[in-house]
Amino acid sequence: MIRGIRPLLRGSTYAGALFAYCGALASIPLLLFALLPTSAWRSAPYEVQVVLALLVWVALIGVLGLARTTRRVLIALARRLLRVPLPDPVAGRQRTSSPGTGPAPTAPAPAAPAHTVPSGADRWRTSVWLLLHVALGWTGALVSGVLVLAGLVLPGNWLGAEAGLSLFGWSVRARGGWGSWAVALGCVLLAATVCVVVTNALRWLAPRLLGPSSAERLALAAERELLLAERNRLAHELHDSIGHTLTAATIQAAVASEVLSADPVAARAALRSIEESARAALEDLDYVLGVLREEKAGTAPTRTLADLPELLDRLRHAGAVVEPELSGELTQVQGTLSRAAYRILQEGLTNALRHGAGGPIEVRVAAVPHGLELGVVNRTRAGTGTGRGPGAFPTSGHGLPGLAERVRLLHGEIEAGPDGPQHWRLTVRLPVRLSA
């Protein structure tokens, strides 16, 4: 019993009914326009004029539903008054990025949804919604209005006078006493029930007629995929940049403290390297936080193979012995591949520095006609070569999985594992087209 009357006590029920009745009121100006053809055809029978006016009225309501703005307004009102979770229409939205603002992706991202325009079916769904909205609004307004009027008129019989209500040939009368009050209360409850029926009908229709179509669902799914890919890429960037900086800074700080008295020049060089590494990491962090907060971030710091010498110098300041082997036209490797290659080498060198057992770190970068080959080789700790060496990428971290994912998205190949009893080797091959 209580569950049955609960909808009658909710404010959202009457907000939805108000939405329906306002739709009926908003159609009145269109009805006035629909009467214009009948005024020009006065010789036609009355019934024909009425049918003509109704047909023109329906056509005008349907045409109004074809406008893109109409759909957006109806969705916003349905969310607010009907409490129906409807997404914004995809039409008119497109993910764009200005040149030079934001990092170029280090891996191919899913194609952004094109600038979608509502299809004919989507527009007609809005027209059908408007027609049903107006029909429910007028029906509910007339029925509930009559019931409320009856509830106001019939209690007059309690004063001893016979009163009643006649409409369209129907008459309702009550004779004195509390019976007229009971009938009045029943009329009010029926009017409230009409509001519940109208609101529930609109709530049932809204997802089907104002909700996303199949094409819009695909576009929304593509947009969510883009957002997820962007956030995953930012996580990789942040891991690579901050992880390398903290590792290098820790080792450089230890070197500086050891040689501070014996070799102040070397200590100052190590501290300067810490400062430069921290500044670069702060730029990366500032950009990532700006994107995650959906703020307008500035130009993203981009590191490419051209920055590889600076990366190797920072490692040398940390006390590492680096033996680079660069071959091929590296300057012709540009764009996404150059940025990805830098991050892959940065991650490999970071792990070599963090987990290594000292000794030289061999770095190989070779631009061959149909690809780019990257390699990092270093000594394993305790000379075991059992996977816990410098490049072993502990299973609790994200080094190897992140690298494997990055290489996979670039359609490349990755190999990581022991190279003999005392070394660990990371080898990556990336397909690349050299620019002319």
GUKE-115438 format. One line per 8 residues: number of its first residue (from 0); for each residue x, y, z of N, C-alpha, C. Coordinates in steps of 0.02 Angstrom, whole numbers. Example, Ala and Ser with C-alpha at 12.3 -4.5 7.8 and 13.67 -1.06 7.14 Angstrom:
BEGIN
0	660,-284,390,615,-225,390,660,-165,390 ~ 642,-112,354,684,-53,357,645,2,394;
This chain:
BEGIN
0	42,-60,0,0,0,0,44,63,0 ~ 92,64,47,135,123,51,178,129,-12 ~ 201,71,-37,241,73,-99,200,99,-157 ~ 135,85,-157,93,107,-212,82,182,-213 ~ 79,213,-154,68,286,-152,133,326,-150 ~ 189,290,-145,253,326,-140,266,371,-200 ~ 252,349,-263,262,394,-321,221,458,-317 ~ 163,455,-282,120,515,-276,152,567,-231;
8	201,548,-190,231,594,-142,299,620,-165 ~ 321,598,-223,387,619,-247,381,683,-287 ~ 427,730,-274,428,791,-313,447,780,-385 ~ 488,728,-398,509,714,-466,450,695,-510 ~ 397,665,-480,338,647,-519,305,710,-548 ~ 298,761,-508,264,821,-530,310,865,-573 ~ 376,858,-563,423,892,-608,417,863,-678 ~ 411,796,-683,402,764,-748,337,783,-780;
16	283,786,-740,218,806,-767,221,879,-791 ~ 255,921,-753,263,990,-774,300,994,-841 ~ 350,952,-850,387,948,-913,340,931,-971 ~ 295,883,-958,247,863,-1010,198,919,-1025 ~ 172,951,-973,122,1004,-983,152,1065,-1016 ~ 215,1080,-999,249,1137,-1032,259,1122,-1106 ~ 271,1058,-1124,276,1041,-1194,211,1053,-1231 ~ 154,1039,-1196,89,1053,-1227,79,1129,-1236;
24	98,1168,-1185,90,1240,-1191,135,1269,-1245 ~ 196,1241,-1252,242,1267,-1303,217,1253,-1373 ~ 171,1206,-1382,146,1191,-1449,90,1237,-1470 ~ 65,1279,-1424,9,1323,-1442,27,1371,-1498 ~ 87,1404,-1497,103,1448,-1554,103,1411,-1621 ~ 124,1348,-1622,122,1310,-1684,50,1297,-1705 ~ 6,1288,-1656,-64,1278,-1672,-94,1340,-1705 ~ -73,1398,-1683,-97,1460,-1714,-74,1464,-1787;
32	-13,1444,-1800,10,1443,-1870,-28,1391,-1911 ~ -46,1335,-1878,-82,1282,-1914,-152,1304,-1934 ~ -179,1355,-1900,-246,1379,-1918,-246,1424,-1979 ~ -188,1447,-2000,-185,1492,-2058,-212,1461,-2122 ~ -195,1398,-2139,-223,1368,-2200,-300,1364,-2199 ~ -328,1351,-2139,-401,1346,-2135,-435,1413,-2147 ~ -401,1467,-2126,-431,1533,-2138,-431,1551,-2212 ~ -386,1520,-2250,-385,1533,-2322,-432,1486,-2360;
40	-460,1437,-2325,-506,1389,-2357,-571,1386,-2318 ~ -605,1442,-2315,-666,1449,-2274,-724,1409,-2303 ~ -721,1394,-2367,-777,1359,-2399,-779,1285,-2382 ~ -725,1259,-2354,-721,1188,-2337,-765,1173,-2277 ~ -791,1112,-2272,-831,1093,-2213,-790,1100,-2149 ~ -826,1108,-2095,-792,1118,-2030,-748,1060,-2012 ~ -773,998,-2024,-733,939,-2006,-668,937,-2046 ~ -672,956,-2110,-612,956,-2152,-562,1008,-2127;
48	-587,1066,-2106,-542,1118,-2080,-507,1095,-2016 ~ -544,1059,-1973,-514,1035,-1911,-459,984,-1926 ~ -473,936,-1971,-424,886,-1989,-363,918,-2021 ~ -375,967,-2065,-319,1001,-2098,-275,1037,-2047 ~ -307,1071,-2000,-268,1107,-1949,-227,1059,-1907 ~ -257,1002,-1889,-220,953,-1849,-161,925,-1888 ~ -171,910,-1952,-116,883,-1992,-59,933,-1999 ~ -76,997,-2011,-25,1048,-2016,11,1057,-1949;
56	-27,1053,-1895,2,1060,-1828,52,1003,-1815 ~ 32,941,-1830,77,884,-1822,140,892,-1865 ~ 131,916,-1926,189,925,-1971,237,978,-1943 ~ 209,1032,-1916,252,1084,-1888,291,1059,-1828 ~ 259,1019,-1785,294,991,-1728,349,944,-1750 ~ 334,903,-1801,385,858,-1827,444,895,-1857 ~ 432,949,-1894,486,988,-1923,529,1019,-1868 ~ 497,1042,-1814,535,1072,-1759,583,1021,-1729;
64	563,958,-1728,606,906,-1700,668,891,-1742 ~ 669,914,-1805,727,901,-1848,786,946,-1833 ~ 774,1000,-1796,828,1047,-1780,876,1016,-1729 ~ 941,1025,-1739,990,997,-1692,984,1027,-1623 ~ 969,1092,-1620,963,1126,-1555,906,1097,-1515 ~ 852,1079,-1549,793,1051,-1514,812,989,-1475 ~ 851,945,-1506,871,883,-1472,914,898,-1411 ~ 960,945,-1417,1003,962,-1361,962,990,-1303;
72	914,1034,-1318,873,1064,-1265,830,1011,-1232 ~ 800,967,-1272,757,915,-1243,797,868,-1199 ~ 857,850,-1219,899,806,-1178,915,839,-1111 ~ 933,903,-1114,950,938,-1052,889,942,-1005 ~ 830,956,-1033,770,960,-991,750,892,-964 ~ 757,840,-1005,740,772,-982,785,750,-925 ~ 850,768,-930,896,751,-876,876,787,-811 ~ 856,849,-818,842,890,-759,775,873,-727;
80	723,867,-768,655,860,-742,632,787,-737 ~ 655,745,-784,635,675,-781,685,632,-742 ~ 743,660,-728,796,624,-693,817,562,-732 ~ 822,569,-798,844,514,-841,916,526,-861 ~ 962,479,-849,1033,489,-868,1043,483,-943 ~ 1044,539,-977,1054,540,-1050,1120,575,-1065 ~ 1163,545,-1107,1225,578,-1126,1211,634,-1176 ~ 1258,681,-1180,1251,733,-1231,1255,703,-1300;
88	1218,731,-1348,1223,704,-1416,1293,713,-1443 ~ 1315,664,-1482,1383,665,-1509,1390,717,-1563 ~ 1336,735,-1596,1339,781,-1652,1372,846,-1633 ~ 1419,869,-1674,1450,933,-1663,1511,931,-1618 ~ 1526,871,-1590,1585,866,-1547,1640,830,-1584 ~ 1700,854,-1576,1757,824,-1609,1819,839,-1568 ~ 1858,787,-1556,1920,796,-1519,1973,824,-1566 ~ 1998,881,-1550,2049,912,-1592,2106,934,-1547;
96	2163,943,-1577,2220,970,-1540,2257,1017,-1585 ~ 2278,1072,-1557,2314,1122,-1595,2385,1099,-1606 ~ 2413,1114,-1663,2482,1094,-1675,2528,1125,-1623 ~ 2571,1082,-1595,2620,1107,-1548,2595,1111,-1477 ~ 2532,1096,-1464,2507,1098,-1396,2488,1028,-1376 ~ 2525,1000,-1332,2511,932,-1310,2562,885,-1341 ~ 2576,831,-1307,2627,787,-1331,2603,746,-1389 ~ 2646,737,-1436,2629,692,-1490,2629,622,-1462;
104	2582,580,-1482,2577,514,-1453,2638,473,-1468 ~ 2659,434,-1419,2715,390,-1429,2694,324,-1460 ~ 2630,315,-1469,2605,255,-1501,2542,273,-1538 ~ 2525,237,-1590,2465,253,-1627,2404,249,-1583 ~ 2364,301,-1584,2303,303,-1545,2244,285,-1589 ~ 2188,263,-1560,2130,249,-1600,2107,311,-1636 ~ 2080,302,-1693,2058,359,-1733,2002,395,-1697 ~ 2007,462,-1696,1957,501,-1663,1892,500,-1703;
112	1835,501,-1668,1773,502,-1704,1767,565,-1745 ~ 1747,557,-1807,1741,615,-1850,1684,659,-1827 ~ 1681,718,-1856,1628,766,-1840,1562,736,-1864 ~ 1525,707,-1816,1466,670,-1835,1406,716,-1839 ~ 1364,704,-1887,1303,741,-1897,1245,693,-1885 ~ 1193,714,-1850,1138,668,-1836,1111,639,-1901 ~ 1102,573,-1902,1073,542,-1961,999,557,-1964 ~ 969,539,-2022,897,551,-2029,857,515,-1977;
120	878,452,-1960,842,415,-1909,845,449,-1842 ~ 904,477,-1824,910,512,-1760,865,573,-1757 ~ 862,609,-1812,820,669,-1813,746,651,-1808 ~ 726,598,-1843,656,578,-1840,638,552,-1772 ~ 686,523,-1736,671,502,-1668,654,562,-1624 ~ 688,617,-1635,671,678,-1598,602,702,-1616 ~ 584,699,-1680,518,720,-1701,464,677,-1669 ~ 475,611,-1668,427,566,-1636,420,581,-1562;
128	478,594,-1529,475,613,-1458,432,676,-1449 ~ 442,727,-1490,404,789,-1482,329,776,-1490 ~ 311,736,-1540,240,722,-1551,209,685,-1492 ~ 245,634,-1467,219,598,-1409,219,641,-1346 ~ 270,683,-1340,275,729,-1283,214,776,-1282 ~ 199,806,-1340,142,852,-1344,77,814,-1332 ~ 71,754,-1361,9,716,-1352,-2,698,-1279 ~ 51,673,-1246,45,656,-1175,32,718,-1133;
136	65,774,-1152,55,836,-1114,-17,860,-1118 ~ -46,861,-1178,-115,884,-1185,-163,835,-1151 ~ -153,771,-1160,-197,722,-1128,-194,728,-1052 ~ -133,729,-1025,-126,734,-953,-153,800,-926 ~ -140,855,-962,-164,920,-938,-240,923,-937 ~ -273,897,-989,-346,899,-991,-376,855,-938 ~ -352,793,-932,-381,746,-884,-369,770,-813 ~ -307,786,-797,-293,808,-728,-327,875,-713;
144	-332,919,-764,-366,982,-753,-440,973,-736 ~ -473,927,-772,-543,913,-758,-551,884,-689 ~ -507,838,-670,-511,806,-605,-500,856,-548 ~ -451,900,-557,-439,950,-505,-497,998,-500 ~ -525,1017,-558,-584,1062,-557,-642,1029,-522 ~ -652,963,-535,-706,927,-501,-693,926,-426 ~ -631,916,-406,-615,915,-336,-627,981,-301 ~ -624,1036,-340,-637,1102,-311,-710,1118,-308;
152	-749,1093,-357,-820,1111,-362,-863,1068,-317 ~ -852,1003,-316,-898,957,-282,-904,969,-208 ~ -851,988,-171,-860,999,-99,-911,1054,-83 ~ -933,1095,-131,-983,1146,-117,-1048,1117,-92 ~ -1062,1053,-109,-1123,1022,-86,-1125,1014,-10 ~ -1068,1016,22,-1066,1011,95,-1102,1068,128 ~ -1109,1124,90,-1144,1182,117,-1219,1177,106 ~ -1241,1123,75,-1313,1112,68,-1339,1125,-2;
160	-1300,1152,-46,-1323,1167,-114,-1302,1111,-159 ~ -1344,1098,-209,-1327,1045,-257,-1280,1074,-309 ~ -1223,1043,-317,-1174,1068,-365,-1150,1009,-406 ~ -1121,1024,-463,-1097,971,-507,-1052,1000,-560 ~ -1029,956,-603,-982,975,-655,-1003,939,-719 ~ -1013,977,-772,-1032,949,-837,-980,968,-889 ~ -958,919,-928,-907,931,-978,-916,880,-1034 ~ -921,905,-1096,-929,862,-1155,-987,813,-1147;
168	-1042,837,-1117,-1100,794,-1109,-1099,749,-1049 ~ -1044,748,-1011,-1038,707,-951,-1051,752,-890 ~ -1087,724,-841,-1103,763,-780,-1084,723,-719 ~ -1055,757,-671,-1038,727,-606,-1069,770,-552 ~ -1111,739,-511,-1145,778,-458,-1142,738,-393 ~ -1139,772,-338,-1141,740,-272,-1189,779,-228 ~ -1223,745,-185,-1275,777,-145,-1252,779,-72 ~ -1232,837,-51,-1221,853,20,-1177,806,59;
176	-1161,829,119,-1125,789,168,-1053,774,149 ~ -1027,723,184,-957,706,175,-945,667,111 ~ -998,643,79,-989,606,17,-956,648,-37 ~ -976,713,-41,-946,756,-91,-872,767,-78 ~ -852,769,-13,-781,777,3,-742,714,-17 ~ -772,656,-8,-739,594,-27,-729,591,-102 ~ -781,613,-140,-775,615,-213,-720,664,-233 ~ -718,722,-199,-667,772,-215,-597,745,-203;
184	-588,710,-145,-522,681,-131,-503,628,-182 ~ -553,590,-204,-540,540,-256,-518,572,-321 ~ -550,629,-338,-531,665,-399,-459,690,-396 ~ -439,716,-337,-371,741,-329,-321,684,-335 ~ -336,627,-303,-291,570,-308,-286,544,-380 ~ -342,545,-415,-340,524,-485,-297,573,-527 ~ -303,637,-512,-262,686,-547,-188,674,-534 ~ -170,658,-471,-101,642,-455,-78,578,-490;
192	-124,530,-496,-108,468,-531,-94,481,-605 ~ -132,527,-634,-120,545,-704,-49,574,-711 ~ -27,614,-663,41,641,-665,92,585,-663 ~ 79,534,-621,126,478,-617,129,441,-683 ~ 71,430,-714,69,393,-778,106,432,-832 ~ 92,497,-836,124,538,-888,200,539,-878 ~ 222,549,-816,294,552,-802,328,486,-818 ~ 299,430,-797,329,365,-811,331,350,-886;
200	279,372,-921,279,362,-994,337,400,-1027 ~ 348,462,-1005,403,501,-1033,470,471,-1014 ~ 476,446,-952,538,416,-931,553,352,-971 ~ 502,316,-990,512,256,-1030,532,274,-1102 ~ 503,328,-1127,516,348,-1197,584,383,-1204 ~ 606,419,-1153,666,461,-1160,728,422,-1182 ~ 746,367,-1149,807,332,-1172,800,304,-1243 ~ 739,287,-1262,729,256,-1328,727,307,-1385;
208	705,367,-1370,699,418,-1423,750,474,-1417 ~ 770,491,-1355,820,544,-1345,889,515,-1329 ~ 892,451,-1312,956,420,-1296,998,411,-1358 ~ 1061,391,-1349,1106,383,-1407,1084,327,-1453 ~ 1091,338,-1516,1077,287,-1566,1138,240,-1570 ~ 1133,191,-1614,1189,144,-1622,1252,181,-1645 ~ 1243,227,-1693,1301,265,-1718,1331,309,-1663 ~ 1287,340,-1623,1312,382,-1569,1347,340,-1515;
216	1322,280,-1502,1355,237,-1453,1425,218,-1476 ~ 1431,204,-1541,1498,188,-1568,1545,248,-1560 ~ 1519,309,-1575,1560,369,-1569,1580,381,-1496 ~ 1533,370,-1449,1549,379,-1379,1600,328,-1355 ~ 1593,265,-1380,1641,214,-1361,1711,231,-1388 ~ 1713,257,-1450,1778,278,-1478,1808,335,-1438 ~ 1766,380,-1415,1791,437,-1375,1818,413,-1308 ~ 1782,366,-1277,1807,338,-1213,1873,301,-1224;
224	1878,266,-1281,1940,231,-1296,1998,279,-1305 ~ 1984,336,-1337,2035,387,-1345,2058,413,-1277 ~ 2010,427,-1233,2028,453,-1167,2069,403,-1128 ~ 2050,339,-1132,2088,288,-1096,2158,281,-1125 ~ 2163,282,-1192,2229,276,-1223,2273,335,-1204 ~ 2243,395,-1200,2281,455,-1181,2306,450,-1110 ~ 2264,426,-1065,2284,420,-995,2337,366,-986 ~ 2330,311,-1023,2382,259,-1020,2449,285,-1045;
232	2446,325,-1099,2508,353,-1126,2539,400,-1075 ~ 2498,441,-1042,2525,487,-992,2556,448,-933 ~ 2525,391,-915,2554,351,-861,2622,324,-881 ~ 2629,301,-945,2694,278,-968,2745,335,-967 ~ 2725,394,-991,2771,451,-993,2794,469,-923 ~ 2746,471,-876,2764,491,-808,2809,439,-776 ~ 2795,375,-787,2837,322,-759,2908,328,-786 ~ 2914,337,-852,2981,340,-882,3020,401,-857;
240	2987,459,-857,3022,520,-840,3040,524,-766 ~ 2990,516,-723,3002,523,-651,3046,466,-625 ~ 3034,405,-650,3075,348,-627,3148,357,-644 ~ 3161,380,-705,3231,391,-724,3262,447,-682 ~ 3225,501,-673,3252,558,-637,3268,540,-565 ~ 3223,505,-531,3235,488,-461,3294,440,-455 ~ 3298,392,-501,3355,345,-498,3421,382,-508 ~ 3424,424,-561,3485,460,-575,3502,509,-519;
248	3452,544,-493,3465,593,-440,3491,559,-376 ~ 3464,501,-360,3486,466,-300,3560,447,-305 ~ 3578,419,-363,3648,399,-373,3694,460,-375 ~ 3672,513,-409,3714,573,-414,3723,606,-345 ~ 3670,604,-304,3677,633,-237,3728,593,-196 ~ 3727,526,-204,3776,485,-168,3846,500,-192 ~ 3855,508,-258,3921,525,-286,3944,592,-259 ~ 3900,642,-258,3918,709,-236,3940,709,-163;
256	3904,669,-121,3923,668,-50,3990,635,-39 ~ 4008,586,-82,4072,551,-74,4131,594,-96 ~ 4122,634,-148,4179,672,-175,4177,745,-156 ~ 4131,763,-111,4123,834,-95,4188,865,-70 ~ 4225,831,-28,4287,859,-1,4346,847,-47 ~ 4349,788,-76,4408,771,-118,4405,804,-187 ~ 4346,810,-215,4341,837,-283,4279,881,-288 ~ 4283,944,-264,4225,989,-265,4198,1000,-336;
264	4241,999,-386,4218,1011,-455,4170,954,-476 ~ 4189,892,-462,4146,835,-479,4081,838,-439 ~ 4085,859,-376,4024,864,-335,3977,916,-364 ~ 4005,974,-384,3963,1026,-414,3931,1001,-479 ~ 3969,964,-518,3942,938,-581,3884,890,-567 ~ 3892,848,-516,3838,801,-499,3776,838,-475 ~ 3786,890,-434,3729,929,-410,3694,966,-467 ~ 3735,991,-515,3706,1026,-573,3665,976,-614;
272	3689,916,-621,3652,865,-658,3586,848,-623 ~ 3588,845,-556,3526,833,-519,3476,889,-533 ~ 3500,951,-532,3456,1008,-544,3424,1004,-614 ~ 3465,989,-665,3438,985,-733,3388,928,-740 ~ 3403,871,-710,3357,814,-714,3292,829,-679 ~ 3296,860,-620,3235,876,-583,3193,927,-621 ~ 3225,976,-653,3188,1026,-691,3150,994,-749 ~ 3184,948,-784,3152,914,-840,3093,872,-815;
280	3103,837,-759,3049,796,-732,2990,839,-710 ~ 3004,898,-681,2950,942,-660,2909,967,-719 ~ 2942,979,-776,2906,999,-836,2858,944,-858 ~ 2883,882,-858,2840,826,-876,2782,818,-827 ~ 2797,824,-762,2746,816,-711,2694,871,-716 ~ 2716,932,-728,2669,989,-733,2622,979,-792 ~ 2648,954,-847,2605,943,-905,2554,888,-891 ~ 2577,832,-863,2532,776,-850,2476,797,-802;
288	2494,832,-748,2443,854,-700,2394,903,-732 ~ 2419,945,-777,2374,991,-812,2324,954,-854 ~ 2345,901,-888,2299,862,-930,2249,825,-886 ~ 2272,795,-832,2227,757,-789,2176,801,-755 ~ 2194,865,-743,2146,911,-714,2103,944,-767 ~ 2112,924,-830,2075,951,-887,2084,1026,-892 ~ 2144,1048,-873,2161,1118,-883,2194,1125,-951 ~ 2201,1186,-974,2234,1199,-1038,2309,1199,-1027;
296	2339,1142,-1041,2411,1135,-1029,2449,1170,-1084 ~ 2509,1190,-1067,2551,1223,-1117,2583,1171,-1163 ~ 2632,1194,-1201,2666,1149,-1247,2701,1094,-1207 ~ 2687,1033,-1226,2715,976,-1189,2789,969,-1205 ~ 2829,952,-1154,2899,938,-1168,2905,874,-1208 ~ 2941,877,-1262,2951,818,-1305,3024,802,-1307 ~ 3040,739,-1292,3109,715,-1294,3115,668,-1354 ~ 3166,677,-1393,3178,636,-1452,3249,609,-1450;
304	3267,572,-1502,3335,546,-1506,3388,602,-1507 ~ 3367,662,-1526,3414,718,-1524,3435,735,-1453 ~ 3394,715,-1404,3410,728,-1333,3448,670,-1301 ~ 3465,618,-1340,3500,561,-1312,3568,579,-1283 ~ 3609,622,-1315,3673,640,-1284,3665,671,-1215 ~ 3615,712,-1206,3603,742,-1140,3586,688,-1088 ~ 3545,639,-1110,3528,584,-1065,3590,544,-1045 ~ 3633,531,-1093,3695,493,-1078,3741,533,-1032;
312	3744,599,-1042,3786,641,-998,3762,638,-926 ~ 3696,637,-916,3670,633,-848,3689,567,-815 ~ 3690,514,-855,3712,450,-828,3785,452,-809 ~ 3825,485,-850,3897,489,-834,3908,529,-771 ~ 3868,582,-761,3875,621,-699,3856,579,-639 ~ 3813,528,-650,3794,484,-595,3847,431,-581 ~ 3901,432,-619,3955,385,-608,3953,324,-653 ~ 3905,321,-699,3900,263,-743,3948,271,-801;
320	3972,214,-826,4014,213,-885,3969,192,-944 ~ 3960,236,-991,3914,224,-1046,3955,219,-1110 ~ 3942,168,-1148,3976,157,-1211,3924,157,-1268 ~ 3912,215,-1297,3861,219,-1350,3889,196,-1417 ~ 3845,166,-1456,3861,147,-1524,3803,170,-1568 ~ 3814,226,-1603,3761,255,-1644,3780,248,-1717 ~ 3733,224,-1757,3747,215,-1828,3684,230,-1868 ~ 3695,249,-1930,3639,266,-1974,3620,339,-1968;
328	3573,359,-2009,3549,428,-2011,3496,438,-1957 ~ 3518,447,-1895,3470,455,-1840,3430,519,-1845 ~ 3459,570,-1876,3423,634,-1882,3362,628,-1927 ~ 3360,575,-1969,3302,567,-2012,3246,527,-1979 ~ 3259,501,-1920,3206,468,-1882,3170,523,-1842 ~ 3109,536,-1860,3074,594,-1831,3007,573,-1803 ~ 2973,621,-1772,2904,613,-1750,2896,560,-1696 ~ 2844,521,-1703,2824,473,-1652,2879,423,-1637;
336	2912,397,-1689,2963,346,-1679,3023,373,-1640 ~ 3042,435,-1655,3099,465,-1620,3083,474,-1546 ~ 3023,497,-1531,3004,506,-1461,2998,440,-1424 ~ 2969,390,-1459,2963,324,-1427,3031,293,-1415 ~ 3077,300,-1463,3144,272,-1454,3179,303,-1394 ~ 3171,368,-1385,3203,401,-1328,3175,372,-1262 ~ 3109,364,-1257,3079,338,-1196,3100,266,-1183 ~ 3105,226,-1235,3127,156,-1227,3198,153,-1201;
344	3242,193,-1230,3311,194,-1206,3316,222,-1136 ~ 3276,272,-1120,3276,300,-1053,3255,247,-1001 ~ 3204,209,-1017,3182,157,-971,3235,102,-964 ~ 3265,81,-1020,3317,30,-1017,3377,52,-977 ~ 3398,114,-987,3456,141,-950,3440,150,-876 ~ 3378,171,-861,3358,179,-791,3362,113,-754 ~ 3337,60,-785,3340,-6,-753,3412,-31,-748 ~ 3452,-17,-798,3522,-36,-793,3557,0,-736;
352	3541,63,-727,3572,102,-673,3545,80,-605 ~ 3481,63,-602,3450,47,-538,3469,-23,-514 ~ 3469,-71,-560,3478,-141,-540,3545,-170,-560 ~ 3587,-129,-591,3650,-155,-617,3702,-168,-564 ~ 3755,-201,-586,3810,-218,-541,3872,-177,-558 ~ 3863,-119,-589,3920,-80,-609,3947,-103,-676 ~ 4002,-74,-696,4030,-92,-761,3999,-51,-816 ~ 4026,-56,-875,4001,-15,-930,3931,-36,-953;
360	3893,14,-975,3827,3,-1004,3832,17,-1078 ~ 3819,-34,-1117,3822,-26,-1190,3754,-4,-1217 ~ 3756,49,-1256,3695,75,-1287,3704,74,-1362 ~ 3657,42,-1396,3662,37,-1469,3599,65,-1500 ~ 3608,111,-1547,3553,139,-1586,3574,137,-1659 ~ 3535,101,-1699,3553,93,-1770,3492,105,-1813 ~ 3498,152,-1859,3445,166,-1907,3461,127,-1971 ~ 3423,74,-1983,3432,33,-2042,3378,51,-2092;
368	3384,29,-2155,3336,50,-2206,3263,40,-2188 ~ 3246,-14,-2154,3176,-28,-2141,3159,-32,-2067 ~ 3201,-4,-2025,3186,-8,-1955,3236,29,-1912 ~ 3221,29,-1848,3263,61,-1798,3278,10,-1744 ~ 3342,-3,-1731,3362,-53,-1683,3391,-19,-1621 ~ 3366,-38,-1563,3388,-9,-1500,3413,-66,-1455 ~ 3465,-54,-1418,3492,-105,-1373,3526,-76,-1313 ~ 3517,-108,-1256,3551,-89,-1193,3577,-154,-1163;
376	3642,-156,-1149,3674,-215,-1119,3712,-193,-1057 ~ 3705,-229,-1002,3740,-212,-941,3753,-275,-900 ~ 3796,-269,-851,3814,-326,-809,3757,-341,-760 ~ 3746,-405,-747,3696,-425,-697,3727,-424,-628 ~ 3685,-414,-579,3709,-413,-510,3731,-482,-488 ~ 3787,-486,-458,3817,-548,-433,3835,-595,-490 ~ 3829,-570,-553,3849,-609,-610,3809,-671,-620 ~ 3747,-673,-596,3707,-734,-602,3674,-741,-670;
384	3651,-684,-696,3616,-687,-760,3551,-725,-755 ~ 3520,-726,-696,3459,-766,-686,3396,-724,-689 ~ 3400,-664,-712,3339,-624,-718,3331,-574,-662 ~ 3379,-573,-614,3376,-521,-562,3431,-471,-572 ~ 3454,-466,-633,3508,-420,-648,3482,-351,-661 ~ 3525,-308,-687,3509,-237,-694,3451,-224,-742 ~ 3445,-266,-792,3390,-254,-839,3333,-303,-830 ~ 3330,-334,-771,3282,-388,-763,3212,-363,-752;
392	3202,-299,-737,3136,-270,-727,3097,-310,-675 ~ 3103,-293,-612,3068,-331,-559,2994,-338,-575 ~ 2967,-396,-555,2897,-409,-572,2850,-362,-537 ~ 2871,-329,-484,2827,-282,-450,2823,-215,-484 ~ 2867,-203,-533,2867,-138,-566,2828,-139,-631 ~ 2836,-85,-669,2799,-78,-732,2847,-69,-791 ~ 2913,-82,-780,2961,-69,-833,2950,-111,-895 ~ 2958,-176,-889,2952,-220,-946,2882,-221,-975;
400	2828,-227,-935,2761,-224,-963,2748,-159,-1001 ~ 2771,-103,-972,2760,-39,-1007,2798,-36,-1072 ~ 2861,-60,-1072,2899,-61,-1134,2867,-107,-1186 ~ 2846,-166,-1163,2815,-213,-1210,2751,-184,-1241 ~ 2712,-149,-1200,2651,-118,-1227,2667,-63,-1277 ~ 2717,-22,-1261,2736,32,-1306,2762,3,-1373 ~ 2803,-48,-1369,2831,-78,-1430,2776,-112,-1470 ~ 2730,-145,-1436,2675,-179,-1471,2633,-129,-1510;
408	2617,-72,-1481,2577,-22,-1515,2614,7,-1575 ~ 2680,3,-1574,2719,27,-1630,2735,-29,-1680 ~ 2704,-88,-1669,2712,-145,-1714,2786,-168,-1717 ~ 2820,-163,-1660,2890,-183,-1657,2900,-249,-1621 ~ 2962,-265,-1608,2981,-326,-1573,3026,-308,-1514 ~ 3018,-346,-1460,3059,-333,-1400,3084,-399,-1373 ~ 3147,-399,-1352,3177,-457,-1319,3214,-431,-1258 ~ 3203,-464,-1202,3237,-445,-1139,3253,-508,-1101;
416	3316,-516,-1082,3335,-575,-1045,3411,-580,-1037 ~ 3433,-633,-1004,3506,-641,-993,3543,-649,-1059 ~ 3602,-620,-1061,3647,-626,-1119,3713,-655,-1094 ~ 3714,-720,-1088,3772,-751,-1057,3765,-752,-982 ~ 3817,-773,-947,3812,-780,-874,3817,-714,-836 ~ 3840,-661,-868,3854,-600,-829,3820,-537,-857 ~ 3781,-544,-908,3752,-484,-938,3676,-492,-949 ~ 3645,-434,-953,3574,-430,-969,3567,-387,-1031;
424	3524,-410,-1078,3518,-374,-1141,3444,-357,-1153 ~ 3433,-294,-1173,3368,-271,-1197,3376,-252,-1270 ~ 3336,-283,-1313,3339,-269,-1385,3269,-253,-1410 ~ 3264,-199,-1447,3199,-177,-1475,3209,-161,-1549 ~ 3164,-186,-1589,3164,-170,-1661,3098,-137,-1678 ~ 3103,-78,-1708,3043,-40,-1726,3042,-29,-1801 ~ 2987,-43,-1834,2981,-26,-1905,2976,50,-1913 ~ 3012,76,-1961,3014,148,-1968,3025,166,-2041;
432	2995,222,-2062,3009,249,-2128,3052,311,-2120 ~ 3110,310,-2149,3155,368,-2144,3129,422,-2190 ~ 3130,484,-2163,3107,539,-2204,3157,555,-2258 ~ 3132,580,-2313,3175,595,-2370,3215,658,-2357;
